Amino acid sequence: MLDTSWGTFVSKLELKGKSYSCQIIKADRYFPSSQLCSNCGFQYKSLQLSERKWACPECGKTHIRDHNAAINLKNYIPTQHREFTPTDSENNFETCEGC
């Protein structure tokens, strides 16, 4: 039942987006929005569901789990919409759509 309700919500959201000429982007199911530091990008892989606050060991920023996840989802860019992949950037090679 919950999946049906979520599916209905997503469908309505997509219709509303079309009527306002907005693109609705769904984050990947396994995107670690709670685990990523929204300040420096460090991933806290051992974050437990019971931890509501955590401090990034890299930059020292303190995060409230849900607020941090919301920031990361706001800034989420799906792989197919990125100008380059992490592998490309490590090789100093950037790809450009339409170039």
Residue pairs with C-beta under 8 A, 6 or more apart in sequence:
10 26
13 24
14 24
16 22
17 23
17 24
25 76
25 78
25 81
27 33
27 73
27 76
27 78
28 78
31 72
31 73
31 76
32 43
32 45
33 68
33 69
33 70
33 72
33 73
33 76
34 47
34 65
34 66
34 68
34 69
34 72
35 43
35 44
35 45
35 47
36 42
36 43
36 44
36 68
36 72
37 43
37 44
37 56
37 58
37 59
37 61
37 63
37 68
38 61
38 63
38 68
38 71
38 72
38 75
39 56
39 59
39 61
40 56
40 58
40 59
40 61
42 56
42 57
42 58
42 59
44 54
44 56
44 57
47 54
47 65
51 65
52 64
52 65
52 66
53 62
53 63
53 64
53 65
54 62
54 63
54 65
55 61
55 62
55 63
56 62
56 63
79 85
83 94
83 95
83 96
83 97
84 93
84 94
84 95
85 95
88 94
88 95
